[in-house]
Structures are given as structure tokens and as C-alpha cells.
Amino acid sequence: MKKTMVLILMVMVMVMAVGCSVQPIGKGNPSGVGVIFDGEPLIFDSSVFFQGTVVGQILSREAVNGIARVSIALEGQRDDLIKNNLAAVVKNGRLHLNRFAGYGDPLPPGGYINGFVNTTSYRWFKLKHIINNINSSADRRTQRLLVQSGWGE
């Protein structure tokens, strides 16, 4: 009897969790900003950090062909962060926003932030592109990942 009740309770919780899912990235969710990763990020906290402060939340995640896409929503007046010089780095299971360089252009509608599954891959990318314009290198990386995943045009 107890096992049956526990099973029914678990099924009810699973059904409620599926019913409360968040809309994926796209036209149906205009407040979300996409972050694209080369690999599956291990994120355990739904908060998004910038300079040690919580600035937003993770809305949804999906993965195709080894490329992951995460939708984030920033709180309040944080839309000025969304530029092509922004990177998202997973540190200790949390998503942190970092700037590649001091100034960047606003992200175009439907644009993506570069995501890195760990700090080593982020630092390696910066080191490889230190001579070139890192912002344009980041744009090329985003386009390559979008095409590889099938989400690009």
C-alpha cells in the first residue's frame, strides 16, 4: 500500500513538473537571450551571475549534435550587458557572464552569447584570439556553432 502511494505521488510530481516547463528560445519568448555552448554545460544553479551579483535566471536548456543552447533572462536594467563582447562561462556549476574586451556592439535581434563549458576553454579562446579582434572571433565562433547544431541559417 505504501509503495503504491509513493508511486502515485511521484507520478503526480512528474506530471506537474512537465506542465510547468518554460518556453524554448525563439519568437515565443522575447525576453530570453540565447547562450550557445560547444558541449553540454554542467550547470546546477539556475541563477546567472555578473561580477559576483545575480543578474538573471536560466529559462531553458536544449542540446543537439553536441551543441547546447541555454536561454537566460536578465533582471531589471541589465539589458545593456547584452553585447557581442559578452561571454558566458560555467564556473562551479554556475553561469557567469564575463566581458571579452571593454567595449562591444549591441547583440543583434536573435543573436547569441558565446558560452564556454569551463574557465579553461574560455581562457584558451581568449589566448588564441588575443592578436585578432576577439569580438569578431567570438561572432564567427557563434555562427559556426549555430550551423553545426542546425539552429543556424
Backbone bond lengths (Angstrom), bond angles and torsions (degrees), N, CA, C in turn:
res aa  C-N    CA-C-N  psi(-1)  N-CA   C-N-CA  omega(-1)  CA-C   N-CA-C  phi
1 M - - - 1.442 - - 1.533 110.60 -
2 K 1.331 116.33 -44.33 1.469 119.84 -179.70 1.529 111.16 -64.45
3 K 1.339 116.76 -39.73 1.458 120.46 180.00 1.516 110.60 -63.45
4 T 1.309 117.60 -39.44 1.454 121.74 179.59 1.522 110.66 -64.60
5 M 1.315 116.77 -43.93 1.469 120.87 179.23 1.527 111.23 -63.60
6 V 1.321 116.53 -41.98 1.461 120.51 178.77 1.527 109.80 -64.34
7 L 1.329 117.49 -41.83 1.459 121.28 178.88 1.530 110.90 -63.07
8 I 1.313 117.63 -43.90 1.465 121.29 178.47 1.520 110.58 -62.92
9 L 1.314 117.23 -42.44 1.463 121.40 178.63 1.531 111.42 -62.59
10 M 1.335 116.20 -41.93 1.464 119.95 179.58 1.524 111.05 -64.95
11 V 1.318 117.70 -40.90 1.450 121.55 178.97 1.526 110.27 -64.47
12 M 1.321 117.31 -41.44 1.465 120.94 178.78 1.526 111.39 -62.71
13 V 1.314 117.45 -42.17 1.466 121.74 178.87 1.525 110.19 -64.33
14 M 1.342 117.28 -41.86 1.464 120.55 179.47 1.524 111.10 -64.77
15 V 1.326 117.95 -40.22 1.459 121.55 179.53 1.528 110.18 -65.34
16 M 1.328 116.99 -41.36 1.466 119.79 178.66 1.518 111.03 -65.73
17 A 1.326 117.50 -38.63 1.466 120.41 -179.72 1.525 111.16 -65.67
18 V 1.322 118.17 -39.34 1.456 121.45 178.74 1.524 110.23 -68.41
19 G 1.309 118.42 -36.70 1.455 122.06 179.38 1.505 113.36 -69.10
20 C 1.314 118.36 -19.26 1.468 122.52 -178.07 1.517 112.02 -100.89
21 S 1.317 117.89 22.02 1.453 119.39 -177.25 1.530 110.91 -69.77
22 V 1.327 115.56 155.39 1.458 123.01 -177.96 1.524 108.41 -92.62
23 Q 1.330 116.96 148.82 1.454 120.89 177.65 1.520 110.00 -64.18
24 P 1.325 117.76 142.43 1.457 119.79 176.89 1.521 111.68 -70.85
25 I 1.329 114.76 172.89 1.449 120.85 179.16 1.519 109.26 -63.10
26 G 1.295 115.81 143.46 1.451 119.19 176.28 1.513 111.24 144.09
27 K 1.312 115.78 -164.17 1.452 121.55 -176.06 1.519 112.80 -64.60
28 G 1.335 118.13 -26.41 1.453 120.87 179.43 1.514 113.19 -73.90
29 N 1.315 118.80 -12.67 1.454 122.64 -177.29 1.519 109.15 -133.46
30 P 1.343 119.30 76.00 1.457 121.35 -173.18 1.528 113.31 -68.41
31 S 1.329 118.69 -19.01 1.457 119.58 -176.91 1.523 111.97 -82.79
32 G 1.325 118.27 -12.52 1.458 120.69 -178.23 1.509 112.38 -84.51
33 V 1.322 115.56 145.24 1.460 122.60 176.03 1.524 106.20 -115.36
34 G 1.322 116.88 132.52 1.449 120.98 -177.28 1.514 113.16 -84.91
35 V 1.329 115.04 140.69 1.466 122.75 173.40 1.523 105.48 -123.04
36 I 1.329 117.53 129.21 1.458 120.47 -177.68 1.529 109.97 -114.46
37 F 1.352 115.65 133.25 1.466 123.16 -175.42 1.520 110.16 -118.56
38 D 1.315 115.98 146.39 1.458 122.90 171.35 1.527 106.06 -92.72
39 G 1.313 117.29 86.12 1.457 123.23 -175.36 1.517 110.01 118.57
40 E 1.310 116.18 172.63 1.463 121.92 -177.84 1.532 110.04 -91.44
41 P 1.328 118.21 114.92 1.465 120.05 179.27 1.532 111.11 -75.77
42 L 1.312 116.57 139.86 1.464 121.76 177.16 1.526 108.26 -94.28
43 I 1.324 115.67 88.78 1.459 122.03 -177.71 1.521 108.02 -109.06
44 F 1.333 116.26 123.78 1.457 121.09 -178.20 1.521 112.77 -108.72
45 D 1.310 117.59 -16.59 1.460 123.07 -178.47 1.526 108.01 -112.31
46 S 1.314 117.88 134.81 1.465 120.26 -177.83 1.525 112.99 -83.64
47 S 1.324 117.99 -2.21 1.465 121.39 179.06 1.523 110.65 -80.70
48 V 1.336 115.42 150.52 1.468 122.63 175.53 1.523 106.84 -113.76
49 F 1.331 116.53 130.91 1.460 121.87 -174.70 1.522 111.25 -112.42
50 F 1.329 115.90 148.06 1.465 123.02 171.09 1.520 106.44 -141.87
51 Q 1.314 116.69 119.72 1.461 123.87 -178.93 1.530 111.58 52.31
52 G 1.329 116.16 43.21 1.460 121.77 175.33 1.514 116.07 81.20
53 T 1.327 117.71 1.89 1.463 122.02 -177.74 1.525 109.23 -116.87
54 V 1.321 116.75 141.33 1.462 120.89 175.85 1.524 108.66 -71.98
55 V 1.340 116.41 122.38 1.465 121.45 -177.85 1.524 112.58 -118.97
56 G 1.326 117.74 -3.46 1.454 119.65 -179.01 1.507 112.47 -177.80
57 Q 1.342 114.52 -170.95 1.460 122.39 -177.41 1.525 110.03 -135.80
58 I 1.314 115.65 153.75 1.457 121.72 173.75 1.526 107.72 -83.13
59 L 1.337 116.05 129.36 1.458 121.18 -179.64 1.522 112.65 -93.63
60 S 1.328 117.25 -45.63 1.462 120.21 -177.26 1.520 110.22 -156.99
61 R 1.344 114.78 165.45 1.469 122.31 177.29 1.515 108.86 -141.16
62 E 1.331 115.34 148.22 1.457 120.99 172.78 1.525 108.14 -156.67
63 A 1.339 115.36 156.36 1.461 120.12 -178.56 1.524 109.71 -139.45
64 V 1.351 115.76 141.22 1.457 123.24 177.13 1.521 107.69 -145.47
65 N 1.336 116.96 131.56 1.471 122.45 175.07 1.525 113.29 53.14
66 G 1.310 118.91 37.02 1.459 121.86 178.90 1.510 114.79 79.28
67 I 1.330 117.77 4.61 1.459 122.85 177.42 1.525 107.17 -111.00
68 A 1.321 116.99 130.72 1.463 121.09 -179.89 1.516 110.09 -109.89
69 R 1.326 115.20 146.08 1.452 122.27 177.99 1.522 107.19 -126.83
70 V 1.331 115.68 128.20 1.456 122.65 -179.45 1.521 107.66 -122.43
71 S 1.326 116.58 133.87 1.460 121.22 177.13 1.523 108.44 -101.41
72 I 1.338 116.48 130.35 1.461 120.91 178.29 1.527 109.53 -123.13
73 A 1.306 115.53 153.03 1.462 121.83 174.48 1.514 107.21 -123.43
74 L 1.328 116.35 127.52 1.456 121.00 179.17 1.520 109.61 -92.71
75 E 1.324 115.09 147.43 1.460 121.25 -178.26 1.521 111.28 -85.37
76 G 1.303 116.15 147.52 1.462 123.26 169.56 1.503 115.27 51.32
77 Q 1.316 115.50 -128.64 1.466 123.63 -172.97 1.514 112.55 -91.04
78 R 1.301 118.74 37.01 1.468 122.11 -177.53 1.526 113.52 -96.30
79 D 1.322 118.36 6.52 1.458 120.76 -179.04 1.524 112.39 -64.99
80 D 1.334 117.73 -20.80 1.461 120.80 178.21 1.532 112.03 -68.10
81 L 1.330 117.86 -13.87 1.467 121.32 176.81 1.523 112.36 -73.98
82 I 1.322 117.11 -26.69 1.458 121.69 -170.90 1.525 110.32 -76.30
83 K 1.323 114.48 87.08 1.458 122.21 179.16 1.516 109.02 -133.59
84 N 1.330 116.63 170.06 1.459 119.48 -177.18 1.529 112.81 -75.82
85 N 1.321 118.28 -0.39 1.461 120.45 175.91 1.525 112.02 -98.90
86 L 1.325 117.23 12.32 1.457 122.08 -177.43 1.520 110.19 -97.96
87 A 1.317 116.47 138.93 1.458 122.69 175.44 1.520 108.20 -127.37
88 A 1.315 116.12 149.03 1.461 122.11 175.28 1.521 107.14 -111.52
89 V 1.336 116.41 123.67 1.455 121.93 -176.32 1.527 108.72 -123.01
90 V 1.330 116.15 133.01 1.454 120.74 177.23 1.532 108.12 -87.18
91 K 1.323 115.43 119.61 1.465 122.39 177.96 1.520 107.80 -128.43
92 N 1.319 116.63 120.48 1.461 122.14 177.50 1.525 112.50 52.79
93 G 1.318 117.14 40.99 1.451 121.75 176.94 1.518 115.23 77.96
94 R 1.327 117.38 9.90 1.464 121.85 179.07 1.515 109.74 -121.74
95 L 1.333 116.14 150.18 1.458 121.66 179.62 1.522 109.26 -94.53
96 H 1.337 115.75 117.77 1.461 122.49 -179.53 1.524 109.28 -113.14
97 L 1.322 116.36 136.51 1.464 121.72 175.68 1.526 108.57 -94.87
98 N 1.323 116.40 131.55 1.464 123.63 178.81 1.517 108.61 -130.29
99 R 1.321 116.00 157.01 1.460 120.73 175.26 1.516 109.70 -102.07
100 F 1.351 116.41 135.25 1.460 120.74 174.24 1.516 110.34 -68.48
101 A 1.317 116.29 -47.89 1.451 122.95 -175.69 1.525 108.22 -140.05
102 G 1.320 117.25 174.18 1.453 121.39 -174.56 1.507 116.04 -66.52
103 Y 1.333 118.21 -35.53 1.461 120.23 -175.66 1.523 109.89 -129.56
104 G 1.316 115.28 142.46 1.462 120.47 177.06 1.509 110.16 -144.16
105 D 1.310 115.74 161.38 1.459 121.74 176.77 1.523 109.00 -85.69
106 P 1.336 117.13 150.66 1.467 119.51 177.12 1.522 111.37 -57.70
107 L 1.316 116.10 141.59 1.454 121.48 178.69 1.528 109.52 -67.30
108 P 1.320 118.75 132.12 1.471 119.80 179.82 1.531 110.33 -67.32
109 P 1.325 117.77 158.24 1.473 119.88 177.16 1.524 110.17 -56.47
110 G 1.305 116.32 131.65 1.456 120.93 -177.88 1.515 113.19 82.26
111 G 1.336 118.08 3.01 1.460 121.88 179.43 1.523 111.30 -75.56
112 Y 1.314 116.02 164.18 1.460 121.89 -177.94 1.520 111.37 -122.55
113 I 1.305 115.50 149.85 1.455 123.25 172.29 1.520 107.21 -88.69
114 N 1.326 117.55 140.41 1.459 121.73 175.89 1.512 109.58 -70.79
115 G 1.317 116.68 131.45 1.456 121.57 177.14 1.513 111.04 -115.07
116 F 1.314 116.67 143.30 1.459 122.73 178.94 1.523 108.22 -126.40
117 V 1.332 116.36 131.66 1.464 120.97 -173.77 1.527 113.23 -72.15
118 N 1.328 117.52 -14.54 1.469 120.72 176.19 1.531 109.49 -159.39
119 T 1.323 115.58 169.02 1.462 119.75 -177.24 1.528 111.98 -69.07
120 T 1.334 117.46 -29.16 1.462 120.07 179.88 1.521 110.86 -63.55
121 S 1.337 117.03 -45.77 1.477 118.89 179.88 1.524 111.03 -67.00
122 Y 1.319 118.33 -33.46 1.470 122.43 176.73 1.532 110.64 -65.09
123 R 1.330 116.36 -48.03 1.472 120.01 -179.86 1.527 111.61 -65.88
124 W 1.333 116.84 -37.57 1.453 120.20 179.12 1.527 110.29 -64.87
125 F 1.322 117.63 -41.57 1.460 121.58 177.56 1.529 110.32 -60.95
126 K 1.326 116.99 -45.53 1.468 120.38 179.17 1.522 111.30 -62.70
127 L 1.319 117.25 -41.37 1.465 121.25 -179.62 1.530 111.14 -65.43
128 K 1.336 117.22 -43.20 1.465 120.88 -179.63 1.521 112.02 -63.58
129 H 1.320 117.49 -31.18 1.460 121.04 -173.59 1.530 112.89 -110.99
130 I 1.317 116.47 22.99 1.464 119.87 -178.07 1.530 111.87 -67.11
131 I 1.330 116.55 -32.16 1.460 119.76 -179.18 1.526 110.44 -79.28
132 N 1.319 116.67 -40.52 1.470 121.11 -179.89 1.522 109.66 -79.40
133 N 1.298 116.12 171.30 1.455 121.29 173.05 1.522 107.73 -70.32
134 I 1.326 116.84 111.94 1.466 120.76 -174.06 1.522 112.23 -65.72
135 N 1.328 117.63 -32.00 1.461 119.65 -179.71 1.529 111.35 -66.20
136 S 1.329 117.97 -43.23 1.465 119.46 178.26 1.526 110.40 -69.82
137 S 1.335 118.23 -32.60 1.461 120.89 175.30 1.525 110.25 -65.41
138 A 1.319 116.89 -37.92 1.463 120.86 177.70 1.522 110.48 -66.07
139 D 1.332 117.64 -39.64 1.464 121.24 177.32 1.530 110.81 -62.07
140 R 1.338 117.13 -43.73 1.465 120.58 178.95 1.522 110.85 -63.80
141 R 1.350 117.94 -38.47 1.462 121.38 178.67 1.525 110.31 -64.00
142 T 1.324 117.14 -43.18 1.457 120.93 179.06 1.526 110.54 -60.61
143 Q 1.314 117.71 -46.46 1.463 121.18 -179.94 1.525 111.44 -62.42
144 R 1.336 117.25 -40.06 1.469 120.79 178.72 1.522 110.46 -62.91
145 L 1.337 117.94 -43.44 1.461 121.31 -179.79 1.526 111.28 -66.80
146 L 1.329 117.49 -38.64 1.464 120.48 178.43 1.524 111.41 -63.88
147 V 1.327 117.33 -42.47 1.459 120.94 179.10 1.522 110.01 -67.12
148 Q 1.324 117.47 -42.39 1.455 121.86 -179.33 1.523 111.55 -62.91
149 S 1.318 117.84 -35.87 1.459 121.22 -178.75 1.525 112.63 -81.95
150 G 1.322 117.34 -19.76 1.453 120.60 -176.85 1.520 112.88 94.16
151 W 1.325 118.19 -1.60 1.461 121.81 178.79 1.522 111.67 -83.08
152 G 1.318 116.69 -17.26 1.466 120.88 -177.33 1.510 111.52 -82.26
153 E 1.293 113.81 177.73 1.471 119.68 -177.47 1.493 111.22 -99.15
